[in-house]
Amino acid sequence: MENFTAYNPTKLHFGKNVTDKLGETVGEYGKRVLLMYGKGSIQKNGVYERVMQQLNSINAEITEFSGIKSNPLVDDVSEAAQLGKLNHIDVIVAVGGGSVIDSAKVTALSIANNTDPWAIMTFKAKPKTTIPVIAVLTLAATGTEMNGAAVIQNHKTDEKRGYVSPLMYPKSSFLDPEFTYSVPKDYTAYGIADLIAHSLEAYFGEGDATLSDRIIEAVVKEAMEYGPLVLKEPGNYEYRSKIMWAATVALNGSTNHGRKYGDWGVHDIGHNLSYLYDTPHGATLTIAYPAWLKLQKGRIPERIAKLGNQLFGTNSADDTILLLEKFFKSIDCPIKLSDINIGKEKKKEITDQMLQTQINGMVHKLTNEDREKIVELMM
């Protein structure tokens, strides 16, 4: 087993009505609040009203920044940071899914260090401090509510980048499964796919970590058991709660201990697709993962087969891939580019993008030939 350091400073509040303590928690950090959220769904489902009641209960001075999109833009982060600086904010409250919370994390770094956010994302700036971020999660998917990572894209540089820092852990995160009731069926499914992908990225890391393997297998089984159920009964609290917690555990560090950090090549592929076609992140992963596994099945057949044995009772790498595809299809996620109306005429565009950005894994390194082959396998 590899050496590791376990660290997670986020205080997580999980369950019904946990946001009743939001105002009290925010007040610990100050009263000048930058409230960040997406394009208005929280105003339709009542979440906005409940958050505002909490902030008003501490007489917070609230500055709002809305309109963050599902593939977040560095331009929005820059604008939010300028607004935060202008209003001398003490704390950011991020209400939404991964895109909103990721944007808030980078905004906080930008404000605290008076630094351009893209300089942070490209490692040209080295933040030393941050503004506290409080997260109110409304979509179970990315795990950002309990980790120190964020992903942002930049249309000027044709890039979608990730950044990891211990400064970016939210101080507190509030997870009420009822806040996810109104998430549309397709985005619920994409969130299920995302949490499975996060788990598998850790699974294909390097090192013998049997306990971490068992945690990963349990998380994926949880998603496969309760994912289809929550899609049939989106207002079922128990089903929503199980998926919400599984998504958090999939990327809060629990799955990584004892191995060199996971292989994030599939996420790199997904980021390229979502950048090119504004495809929802989870949908890119269900296309990319089977292709990546098909590329790797001759290289790590035993590892893929072990996964299949635990999830599906098969000892065949080929059957593992087929059954994983079958599951993704069962929750109405795409498994080929053609499923999202991207035809072979886009092959060169996708290949060029992946060659330009040099998509790669942290363990299973990809050659240019591999990159071209993956594009073919996704078609």
Backbone hydrogen bonds in HBPLUS format (Angstrom, degrees):
<---DONOR---> <-ACCEPTOR-->    atom                        ^
c    i                          cat <-CA-CA->   ^        H-A-AA   ^      H-
h    n   atom  resd res      DA  || num        DHA   H-A  angle D-A-AA Bond
n    s   type  num  typ     dist DA aas  dist angle  dist       angle   num
A0002-GLU N   A0258-GLY O   2.88 MM 256  4.68 152.3  1.95 126.7 119.5     1
A0011-LYS N   A0171-LYS O   3.13 MM 160  6.27 170.9  2.13 133.2 136.0     2
A0173-SER N   A0011-LYS O   2.93 MM 162  6.35 152.2  2.00 154.1 156.9     3
A0013-HIS N   A0173-SER O   2.79 MM 160  6.07 167.1  1.80 171.6 175.4     4
A0175-LEU N   A0013-HIS O   2.72 MM 162  6.00 173.8  1.73 175.3 175.9     5
A0015-GLY N   A0175-LEU O   2.85 MM 160  6.28 160.8  1.89 159.8 159.8     6
A0020-ASP N   A0017-ASN O   3.03 MM   3  5.68 164.0  2.06 118.7 122.4     7
A0021-LYS N   A0018-VAL O   3.17 MM   3  6.13 170.5  2.18 124.8 126.8     8
A0022-LEU N   A0019-THR O   2.93 MM   3  4.80 165.4  1.95 106.9 109.9     9
A0025-THR N   A0021-LYS O   3.07 MM   4  6.28 156.9  2.13 149.7 156.1    10
A0026-VAL N   A0022-LEU O   2.86 MM   4  6.11 168.5  1.87 163.4 165.9    11
A0027-GLY N   A0023-GLY O   2.92 MM   4  6.02 159.3  1.96 150.5 156.5    12
A0028-GLU N   A0025-THR O   3.14 MM   3  5.47 149.5  2.24 105.4 114.1    13
A0029-TYR N   A0026-VAL O   2.93 MM   3  5.72 162.5  1.97 124.0 129.2    14
A0061-GLU N   A0031-LYS O   2.75 MM  30  5.83 154.2  1.82 138.9 147.9    15
A0090-ASP N   A0032-ARG O   2.71 MM  58  5.15 161.0  1.74 138.4 144.6    16
A0091-VAL N   A0032-ARG O   3.31 MM  59  6.64 155.2  2.38 158.6 160.9    17
A0033-VAL N   A0061-GLU O   2.86 MM  28  5.96 154.1  1.93 145.7 154.4    18
A0063-THR N   A0033-VAL O   2.81 MM  30  6.10 164.3  1.83 169.5 174.6    19
A0034-LEU N   A0091-VAL O   3.02 MM  57  6.43 161.4  2.06 154.3 160.4    20
A0093-VAL N   A0034-LEU O   2.92 MM  59  6.17 159.7  1.96 146.5 152.4    21
A0035-LEU N   A0063-THR O   2.75 MM  28  6.02 159.0  1.79 157.9 165.1    22
A0065-PHE N   A0035-LEU O   2.81 MM  30  6.10 157.1  1.86 164.6 161.5    23
A0036-MET N   A0093-VAL O   2.90 MM  57  6.21 163.7  1.92 155.3 160.8    24
A0095-VAL N   A0036-MET O   2.88 MM  59  6.20 171.1  1.89 174.4 173.5    25
A0037-TYR N   A0065-PHE O   3.09 MM  28  6.61 149.5  2.19 153.2 159.3    26
A0068-ILE N   A0037-TYR O   3.47 MM  31  6.33 169.4  2.48 135.4 132.7    27
A0067-GLY N   A0038-GLY O   2.59 MM  29  4.53 163.5  1.61 127.1 123.8    28
A0043-GLN N   A0040-GLY O   3.01 MM   3  5.32 144.7  2.14 106.7 117.2    29
A0044-LYS N   A0041-SER O   3.05 MM   3  5.17 137.8  2.23  99.2 111.2    30
A0045-ASN N   A0041-SER O   3.11 MM   4  6.38 148.0  2.21 152.9 161.1    31
A0048-TYR N   A0042-ILE O   2.84 MM   6  5.07 171.4  1.85 132.9 130.2    32
A0050-ARG N   A0046-GLY O   3.24 MM   4  6.49 158.1  2.29 146.1 151.6    33
A0051-VAL N   A0047-VAL O   2.93 MM   4  6.20 157.6  1.98 155.3 161.6    34
A0052-MET N   A0048-TYR O   2.86 MM   4  6.06 165.9  1.88 155.8 160.0    35
A0053-GLN N   A0049-GLU O   2.96 MM   4  6.16 153.6  2.03 145.2 152.1    36
A0054-GLN N   A0050-ARG O   3.27 MM   4  6.48 153.3  2.35 139.0 145.1    37
A0055-LEU N   A0051-VAL O   2.97 MM   4  6.33 158.5  2.02 153.4 159.7    38
A0056-ASN N   A0052-MET O   2.78 MM   4  5.90 159.9  1.82 153.2 159.0    39
A0057-SER N   A0053-GLN O   3.01 MM   4  6.07 134.6  2.22 134.6 146.1    40
A0058-ILE N   A0055-LEU O   3.26 MM   3  5.65 155.1  2.33 105.9 112.8    41
A0060-ALA N   A0055-LEU O   3.09 MM   5  5.47 165.9  2.11 150.8 150.8    42
A0059-ASN N   A0056-ASN O   2.94 MM   3  4.72 162.0  1.97 105.0 108.4    43
A0153-GLN N   A0072-PRO O   2.97 MM  81  6.22 159.3  2.01 153.7 160.5    44
A0076-ASP N   A0073-LEU O   3.15 MM   3  5.47 126.7  2.45 102.7 114.4    45
A0077-VAL N   A0073-LEU O   3.28 MM   4  6.67 156.1  2.34 144.8 151.5    46
A0074-VAL N   A0153-GLN O   2.94 MM  79  5.94 151.1  2.03 169.7 166.6    47
A0078-SER N   A0074-VAL O   2.86 MM   4  6.10 157.5  1.91 151.1 156.9    48
A0079-GLU N   A0075-ASP O   3.03 MM   4  6.26 157.4  2.08 143.5 149.4    49
A0080-ALA N   A0076-ASP O   2.86 MM   4  6.07 160.8  1.90 150.9 156.3    50
A0081-ALA N   A0077-VAL O   2.89 MM   4  6.05 156.7  1.94 148.9 155.3    51
A0082-GLN N   A0078-SER O   3.01 MM   4  6.27 157.1  2.06 147.6 153.3    52
A0083-LEU N   A0079-GLU O   3.04 MM   4  6.27 156.8  2.10 146.6 152.9    53
A0084-GLY N   A0080-ALA O   2.85 MM   4  6.10 153.6  1.92 147.0 154.8    54
A0085-LYS N   A0081-ALA O   2.89 MM   4  6.15 158.1  1.94 151.5 156.7    55
A0086-LEU N   A0082-GLN O   2.97 MM   4  6.12 163.0  2.00 148.0 152.7    56
A0087-ASN N   A0083-LEU O   3.13 MM   4  6.32 147.1  2.24 143.4 151.1    57
A0089-ILE N   A0084-GLY O   3.21 MM   5  5.47 167.7  2.22 148.9 152.7    58
A0088-HIS N   A0085-LYS O   3.14 MM   3  5.02 163.2  2.17 103.0 107.8    59
A0092-ILE N   A0132-PRO O   2.93 MM  40  6.29 169.3  1.94 162.3 165.7    60
A0134-ILE N   A0092-ILE O   2.81 MM  42  6.16 161.3  1.84 163.1 169.7    61
A0094-ALA N   A0134-ILE O   2.82 MM  40  6.17 159.8  1.87 160.7 167.6    62
A0136-VAL N   A0094-ALA O   2.77 MM  42  6.07 158.5  1.82 165.4 163.1    63
A0096-GLY N   A0136-VAL O   3.01 MM  40  6.41 152.2  2.09 159.1 167.7    64
A0138-THR N   A0096-GLY O   3.00 MM  42  4.83 149.2  2.10 113.4 116.2    65
A0101-ILE N   A0097-GLY O   3.13 MM   4  6.36 172.9  2.14 160.4 162.6    66
A0102-ASP N   A0098-GLY O   2.76 MM   4  5.74 162.6  1.79 149.6 155.4    67
A0103-SER N   A0099-SER O   3.03 MM   4  6.05 158.8  2.08 137.6 143.9    68
A0104-ALA N   A0100-VAL O   2.92 MM   4  6.17 152.5  2.00 146.0 153.9    69
A0105-LYS N   A0101-ILE O   2.97 MM   4  6.24 153.7  2.04 149.8 156.2    70
A0106-VAL N   A0102-ASP O   3.18 MM   4  6.52 162.8  2.21 155.5 158.2    71
A0107-THR N   A0103-SER O   2.89 MM   4  6.01 155.3  1.95 147.5 155.6    72
A0108-ALA N   A0104-ALA O   2.87 MM   4  6.02 156.1  1.92 148.4 154.0    73
A0109-LEU N   A0105-LYS O   3.21 MM   4  6.54 154.6  2.27 142.8 148.6    74
A0110-SER N   A0106-VAL O   2.92 MM   4  6.14 161.5  1.96 150.7 156.1    75
A0111-ILE N   A0107-THR O   2.92 MM   4  6.16 160.9  1.96 156.0 160.0    76
A0112-ALA N   A0108-ALA O   3.06 MM   4  6.14 173.0  2.07 149.8 152.0    77
A0113-ASN N   A0109-LEU O   3.03 MM   4  6.02 150.3  2.12 147.7 154.5    78
A0114-ASN N   A0110-SER O   2.92 MM   4  5.50 108.3  2.45 132.9 146.5    79
A0115-THR N   A0110-SER O   3.03 MM   5  4.81 152.4  2.11 132.0 139.9    80
A0114-ASN N   A0111-ILE O   3.26 MM   3  5.09 156.5  2.31  99.1 106.1    81
A0119-ALA N   A0116-ASP O   3.08 MM   3  5.36 130.5  2.33 105.6 118.7    82
A0120-ILE N   A0117-PRO O   3.11 MM   3  5.10 126.8  2.41  92.7 106.5    83
A0121-MET N   A0117-PRO O   3.03 MM   4  6.40 160.4  2.07 148.0 152.5    84
A0122-THR N   A0118-TRP O   2.96 MM   4  6.05 141.2  2.11 141.7 150.7    85
A0124-LYS N   A0119-ALA O   2.81 MM   5  4.90 132.6  2.04 152.5 160.5    86
A0125-ALA N   A0119-ALA O   2.97 MM   6  5.26 147.2  2.08 126.7 121.7    87
A0123-PHE N   A0120-ILE O   3.05 MM   3  5.11 164.5  2.07 111.0 113.7    88
A0171-LYS N   A0133-VAL O   2.86 MM  38  5.85 147.3  1.97 154.8 165.6    89
A0135-ALA N   A0172-SER O   3.00 MM  37  6.42 161.9  2.03 155.4 157.8    90
A0174-PHE N   A0135-ALA O   2.78 MM  39  6.16 157.9  1.83 151.7 158.4    91
A0137-LEU N   A0174-PHE O   3.08 MM  37  6.28 152.4  2.16 156.5 164.7    92
A0146-MET N   A0143-GLY O   3.12 MM   3  6.03 173.6  2.12 127.8 129.3    93
A0165-SER N   A0148-GLY O   2.83 MM  17  5.33 160.9  1.87 157.0 161.9    94
A0150-ALA N   A0163-TYR O   2.94 MM  13  5.45 139.6  2.11 151.1 162.6    95
A0163-TYR N   A0150-ALA O   2.82 MM  13  5.45 149.3  1.91 158.9 167.1    96
A0152-ILE N   A0161-ARG O   2.91 MM   9  5.60 153.8  1.98 161.3 166.2    97
A0161-ARG N   A0152-ILE O   2.80 MM   9  5.60 153.0  1.87 172.1 162.9    98
A0154-ASN N   A0159-GLU O   2.74 MM   5  5.39 163.6  1.76 163.7 166.3    99
A0158-ASP N   A0154-ASN O   3.03 MM   4  5.96 113.6  2.49 137.4 154.5   100
A0159-GLU N   A0154-ASN O   3.16 MM   5  5.39 164.4  2.18 147.8 150.6   101
A0168-MET N   A0165-SER O   3.00 MM   3  5.57 164.2  2.03 117.8 122.8   102
A0179-PHE N   A0176-ASP O   2.81 MM   3  5.59 154.1  1.87 127.2 134.4   103
A0180-THR N   A0177-PRO O   3.00 MM   3  5.52 162.8  2.03 114.3 119.8   104
A0181-TYR N   A0178-GLU O   3.20 MM   3  5.37 168.2  2.22 109.2 112.7   105
A0183-VAL N   A0180-THR O   3.14 MM   3  5.43 165.0  2.17 113.0 117.6   106
A0188-THR N   A0184-PRO O   2.92 MM   4  6.14 147.2  2.02 153.4 164.0   107
A0189-ALA N   A0185-LYS O   2.99 MM   4  6.23 158.7  2.03 149.5 154.6   108
A0190-TYR N   A0186-ASP O   2.90 MM   4  6.20 153.3  1.97 144.4 152.4   109
A0191-GLY N   A0187-TYR O   2.99 MM   4  6.07 146.5  2.11 135.4 143.6   110
A0192-ILE N   A0188-THR O   3.08 MM   4  6.43 149.4  2.18 144.9 152.8   111
A0193-ALA N   A0189-ALA O   2.96 MM   4  6.29 158.8  2.01 151.4 157.1   112
A0194-ASP N   A0190-TYR O   2.88 MM   4  6.09 149.9  1.97 142.2 150.8   113
A0195-LEU N   A0191-GLY O   3.04 MM   4  6.30 160.5  2.08 149.9 153.4   114
A0196-ILE N   A0192-ILE O   3.14 MM   4  6.38 153.2  2.21 145.4 152.8   115
A0197-ALA N   A0193-ALA O   2.91 MM   4  6.14 159.5  1.95 149.4 155.4   116
A0198-HIS N   A0194-ASP O   2.89 MM   4  6.18 159.5  1.93 153.3 158.5   117
A0199-SER N   A0195-LEU O   3.13 MM   4  6.28 157.1  2.19 139.4 145.2   118
A0200-LEU N   A0196-ILE O   2.93 MM   4  6.25 157.6  1.98 152.0 158.3   119
A0201-GLU N   A0197-ALA O   2.85 MM   4  6.07 150.7  1.94 152.3 160.3   120
A0202-ALA N   A0198-HIS O   3.33 MM   4  6.65 154.6  2.40 144.7 149.5   121
A0203-TYR N   A0199-SER O   3.03 MM   4  6.31 150.3  2.12 141.1 150.3   122
A0204-PHE N   A0200-LEU O   3.05 MM   4  6.24 143.6  2.18 150.2 156.0   123
A0263-ASP N   A0201-GLU O   2.92 MM  62  5.12 133.4  2.14 152.1 141.3   124
A0205-GLY N   A0202-ALA O   3.00 MM   3  5.25 149.5  2.10 118.1 116.2   125
A0260-LYS N   A0206-GLU O   2.60 MM  54  5.01 144.9  1.72 158.5 162.2   126
A0213-ASP N   A0209-ALA O   2.93 MM   4  6.24 153.0  2.00 151.2 160.0   127
A0214-ARG N   A0210-THR O   3.01 MM   4  6.28 154.6  2.07 144.7 150.6   128
A0215-ILE N   A0211-LEU O   2.95 MM   4  6.29 152.2  2.03 149.1 156.9   129
A0216-ILE N   A0212-SER O   2.92 MM   4  6.16 164.4  1.94 152.6 156.6   130
A0217-GLU N   A0213-ASP O   2.86 MM   4  6.11 167.3  1.87 155.3 158.7   131
A0218-ALA N   A0214-ARG O   2.94 MM   4  6.06 153.3  2.01 141.2 148.5   132
A0219-VAL N   A0215-ILE O   2.92 MM   4  6.19 156.4  1.98 151.5 157.9   133
A0220-VAL N   A0216-ILE O   2.97 MM   4  6.25 168.1  1.99 160.2 162.4   134
A0221-LYS N   A0217-GLU O   2.95 MM   4  6.08 158.1  2.00 144.8 151.4   135
A0222-GLU N   A0218-ALA O   2.90 MM   4  6.06 153.6  1.97 144.7 152.1   136
A0223-ALA N   A0219-VAL O   3.01 MM   4  6.33 156.1  2.06 148.2 154.2   137
A0224-MET N   A0220-VAL O   2.89 MM   4  6.15 156.7  1.95 150.1 156.8   138
A0225-GLU N   A0221-LYS O   2.84 MM   4  5.99 144.8  1.97 147.3 156.4   139
A0226-TYR N   A0222-GLU O   2.92 MM   4  5.98 173.4  1.93 154.0 156.2   140
A0227-GLY N   A0223-ALA O   2.76 MM   4  5.10 138.4  1.93 131.3 141.4   141
A0230-VAL N   A0226-TYR O   2.89 MM   4  6.07 158.5  1.94 153.2 157.6   142
A0231-LEU N   A0227-GLY O   3.15 MM   4  6.39 147.8  2.25 149.9 158.9   143
A0232-LYS N   A0228-PRO O   3.24 MM   4  6.49 138.1  2.43 135.8 145.6   144
A0232-LYS N   A0229-LEU O   3.13 MM   3  5.18 128.1  2.41  94.9 108.3   145
A0233-GLU N   A0229-LEU O   2.89 MM   4  6.14 148.0  1.99 147.1 157.0   146
A0236-ASN N   A0233-GLU O   3.05 MM   3  5.52 157.1  2.10 126.2 125.1   147
A0240-ARG N   A0236-ASN O   3.03 MM   4  6.24 168.0  2.04 158.2 162.0   148
A0241-SER N   A0237-TYR O   2.83 MM   4  5.98 158.7  1.87 152.4 158.8   149
A0242-LYS N   A0238-GLU O   3.04 MM   4  6.22 156.2  2.10 147.4 152.8   150
A0243-ILE N   A0239-TYR O   3.17 MM   4  6.42 161.7  2.20 151.9 155.9   151
A0244-MET N   A0240-ARG O   2.90 MM   4  6.02 157.2  1.95 149.6 156.8   152
A0245-TRP N   A0241-SER O   3.00 MM   4  6.14 164.7  2.02 150.0 153.0   153
A0246-ALA N   A0242-LYS O   3.05 MM   4  6.10 156.3  2.10 139.8 147.0   154
A0247-ALA N   A0243-ILE O   2.99 MM   4  6.13 157.4  2.05 147.6 152.6   155
A0248-THR N   A0244-MET O   3.26 MM   4  6.54 148.5  2.37 139.5 147.4   156
A0249-VAL N   A0245-TRP O   2.95 MM   4  6.22 169.5  1.97 159.8 161.5   157
A0250-ALA N   A0246-ALA O   2.95 MM   4  6.03 146.2  2.06 145.9 155.1   158
A0251-LEU N   A0248-THR O   3.19 MM   3  5.82 155.7  2.25 112.9 119.2   159
A0256-ASN N   A0253-GLY O   3.20 MM   3  5.50 161.5  2.24 111.9 117.5   160
A0259-ARG N   A0256-ASN O   3.27 MM   3  6.11 150.4  2.36 150.5 148.4   161
A0268-ASP N   A0264-TRP O   3.10 MM   4  6.46 151.0  2.19 147.0 155.5   162
A0269-ILE N   A0265-GLY O   3.03 MM   4  6.40 153.7  2.10 148.0 154.6   163
A0270-GLY N   A0266-VAL O   2.89 MM   4  6.20 163.9  1.92 151.5 155.8   164
A0271-HIS N   A0267-HIS O   2.80 MM   4  6.01 156.2  1.86 150.9 156.8   165
A0272-ASN N   A0268-ASP O   3.15 MM   4  6.43 152.7  2.23 145.0 151.3   166
A0273-LEU N   A0269-ILE O   3.12 MM   4  6.51 156.6  2.18 151.5 157.8   167
A0274-SER N   A0270-GLY O   2.88 MM   4  6.12 165.6  1.90 157.6 161.6   168
A0275-TYR N   A0271-HIS O   2.92 MM   4  5.98 147.3  2.02 140.6 149.6   169
A0276-LEU N   A0272-ASN O   3.02 MM   4  6.21 164.1  2.04 147.7 151.6   170
A0277-TYR N   A0273-LEU O   2.96 MM   4  6.02 167.9  1.97 154.8 157.9   171
A0278-ASP N   A0274-SER O   2.78 MM   4  4.54 123.5  2.10 126.6 131.0   172
A0283-ALA N   A0280-PRO O   3.02 MM   3  5.41 123.4  2.35 107.9 122.2   173
A0284-THR N   A0280-PRO O   3.20 MM   4  6.60 144.9  2.33 151.7 162.0   174
A0284-THR N   A0281-HIS O   3.06 MM   3  5.31 126.6  2.36 101.9 115.6   175
A0285-LEU N   A0281-HIS O   3.25 MM   4  6.61 145.3  2.38 147.4 156.9   176
A0286-THR N   A0282-GLY O   3.29 MM   4  6.63 148.7  2.39 146.7 153.2   177
A0288-ALA N   A0284-THR O   2.91 MM   4  6.08 156.4  1.96 145.4 152.6   178
A0289-TYR N   A0285-LEU O   2.81 MM   4  5.70 166.2  1.83 149.6 152.8   179
A0292-TRP N   A0288-ALA O   2.90 MM   4  6.10 160.9  1.93 158.5 164.0   180
A0293-LEU N   A0289-TYR O   2.93 MM   4  6.14 162.9  1.96 158.1 162.6   181
A0294-LYS N   A0290-PRO O   2.93 MM   4  6.12 152.2  2.01 145.3 152.8   182
A0295-LEU N   A0291-ALA O   3.02 MM   4  6.31 149.7  2.12 145.0 153.1   183
A0296-GLN N   A0292-TRP O   3.00 MM   4  6.25 147.5  2.11 144.0 153.1   184
A0297-LYS N   A0293-LEU O   2.85 MM   4  5.78 122.4  2.19 145.1 158.2   185
A0299-ARG N   A0296-GLN O   2.78 MM   3  5.11 146.5  1.89 112.9 124.2   186
A0300-ILE N   A0296-GLN O   2.86 MM   4  5.96 163.7  1.89 172.5 176.3   187
A0304-ILE N   A0300-ILE O   3.19 MM   4  6.47 166.8  2.21 159.7 163.0   188
A0305-ALA N   A0301-PRO O   2.85 MM   4  5.95 157.8  1.90 147.1 154.1   189
A0306-LYS N   A0302-GLU O   2.86 MM   4  6.03 148.0  1.97 142.7 151.1   190
A0307-LEU N   A0303-ARG O   3.14 MM   4  6.43 157.2  2.20 145.6 150.7   191
A0308-GLY N   A0304-ILE O   3.00 MM   4  6.33 157.3  2.05 145.7 152.3   192
A0309-ASN N   A0305-ALA O   2.82 MM   4  6.08 147.8  1.92 148.0 156.7   193
A0310-GLN N   A0306-LYS O   3.17 MM   4  6.45 157.3  2.23 148.5 152.9   194
A0311-LEU N   A0307-LEU O   2.96 MM   4  6.17 154.6  2.02 152.8 160.6   195
A0312-PHE N   A0308-GLY O   2.72 MM   4  5.26 156.1  1.78 140.0 148.4   196
A0313-GLY N   A0308-GLY O   2.99 MM   5  6.22 118.6  2.38 142.2 149.0   197
A0314-THR N   A0308-GLY O   3.37 MM   6  5.35 167.0  2.39 109.2 108.2   198
A0313-GLY N   A0309-ASN O   3.11 MM   4  4.18 134.2  2.33 101.8 111.1   199
A0320-THR N   A0316-SER O   2.98 MM   4  6.16 150.4  2.06 143.3 151.8   200
A0321-ILE N   A0317-ALA O   3.14 MM   4  6.44 158.9  2.19 151.7 155.2   201
A0322-LEU N   A0318-ASP O   3.06 MM   4  6.35 164.5  2.08 151.7 156.1   202
A0323-LEU N   A0319-ASP O   2.86 MM   4  5.97 160.0  1.90 151.3 156.3   203
A0324-LEU N   A0320-THR O   2.95 MM   4  6.12 147.4  2.06 143.9 153.1   204
A0325-GLU N   A0321-ILE O   2.96 MM   4  6.20 161.8  1.99 151.2 156.0   205
A0326-LYS N   A0322-LEU O   2.92 MM   4  6.15 152.4  1.99 141.5 149.8   206
A0327-PHE N   A0323-LEU O   2.98 MM   4  6.23 150.7  2.07 140.4 147.2   207
A0328-PHE N   A0324-LEU O   3.01 MM   4  6.35 167.6  2.03 154.5 157.0   208
A0329-LYS N   A0325-GLU O   2.91 MM   4  6.17 161.2  1.94 154.9 160.0   209
A0330-SER N   A0326-LYS O   2.93 MM   4  6.12 144.1  2.06 140.5 150.7   210
A0330-SER N   A0327-PHE O   2.94 MM   3  4.95 117.5  2.35  95.1 111.6   211
A0331-ILE N   A0327-PHE O   3.24 MM   4  6.65 131.2  2.50 147.7 159.3   212
A0331-ILE N   A0328-PHE O   3.25 MM   3  5.47 143.3  2.40 100.6 110.3   213
A0333-CYS N   A0328-PHE O   2.95 MM   5  5.27 160.6  1.98 148.7 148.4   214
A0332-ASP N   A0329-LYS O   2.93 MM   3  4.88 155.2  2.00 110.9 111.7   215
A0339-ASP N   A0336-LYS O   2.99 MM   3  5.33 144.8  2.12 105.7 115.8   216
A0337-LEU N   A0378-MET O   2.83 MM  41  5.84 168.1  1.85 159.0 161.6   217
A0340-ILE N   A0337-LEU O   3.00 MM   3  5.53 154.6  2.06 113.1 120.6   218
A0342-ILE N   A0337-LEU O   3.03 MM   5  5.16 158.7  2.08 134.1 134.4   219
A0341-ASN N   A0338-SER O   3.09 MM   3  4.77 155.8  2.15 106.0 104.6   220
A0346-LYS N   A0343-GLY O   3.03 MM   3  5.87 167.4  2.05 121.8 126.0   221
A0347-LYS N   A0344-LYS O   3.06 MM   3  5.13 164.7  2.08 109.0 112.9   222
A0350-ILE N   A0346-LYS O   2.97 MM   4  6.21 164.3  2.00 162.9 166.6   223
A0351-THR N   A0347-LYS O   2.88 MM   4  6.03 166.4  1.89 152.8 157.4   224
A0352-ASP N   A0348-LYS O   2.78 MM   4  5.87 168.0  1.79 154.3 157.7   225
A0353-GLN N   A0349-GLU O   3.09 MM   4  6.22 156.9  2.14 140.6 146.8   226
A0354-MET N   A0350-ILE O   2.97 MM   4  6.23 158.7  2.02 152.4 157.9   227
A0355-LEU N   A0351-THR O   2.86 MM   4  6.08 149.9  1.95 151.4 160.3   228
A0356-GLN N   A0352-ASP O   2.82 MM   4  5.93 152.4  1.89 145.5 153.7   229
A0357-THR N   A0353-GLN O   2.95 MM   4  6.15 160.6  1.99 147.9 152.4   230
A0358-GLN N   A0354-MET O   2.94 MM   4  5.72 116.2  2.36 125.4 139.8   231
A0359-ILE N   A0354-MET O   3.35 MM   5  5.73 153.5  2.43 145.7 153.4   232
A0370-ASP N   A0367-THR O   3.08 MM   3  4.97 116.6  2.50  92.2 107.5   233
A0371-ARG N   A0367-THR O   2.99 MM   4  6.34 156.6  2.05 150.7 156.6   234
A0372-GLU N   A0368-ASN O   3.05 MM   4  6.31 160.5  2.09 149.0 153.4   235
A0373-LYS N   A0369-GLU O   2.96 MM   4  6.14 152.2  2.04 143.7 151.9   236
A0374-ILE N   A0370-ASP O   2.85 MM   4  6.12 155.4  1.91 153.9 159.9   237
A0375-VAL N   A0371-ARG O   3.23 MM   4  6.53 156.6  2.29 145.5 150.6   238
A0376-GLU N   A0372-GLU O   3.20 MM   4  6.53 157.0  2.25 143.9 149.8   239
A0377-LEU N   A0373-LYS O   2.92 MM   4  6.21 156.3  1.97 151.1 158.0   240
A0378-MET N   A0374-ILE O   2.96 MM   4  6.21 130.6  2.21 143.4 156.2   241
A0378-MET N   A0375-VAL O   3.20 MM   3  5.18 135.5  2.41  94.6 106.7   242
A0379-MET N   A0376-GLU O   3.18 MM   3  5.33 144.7  2.31 101.9 111.8   243
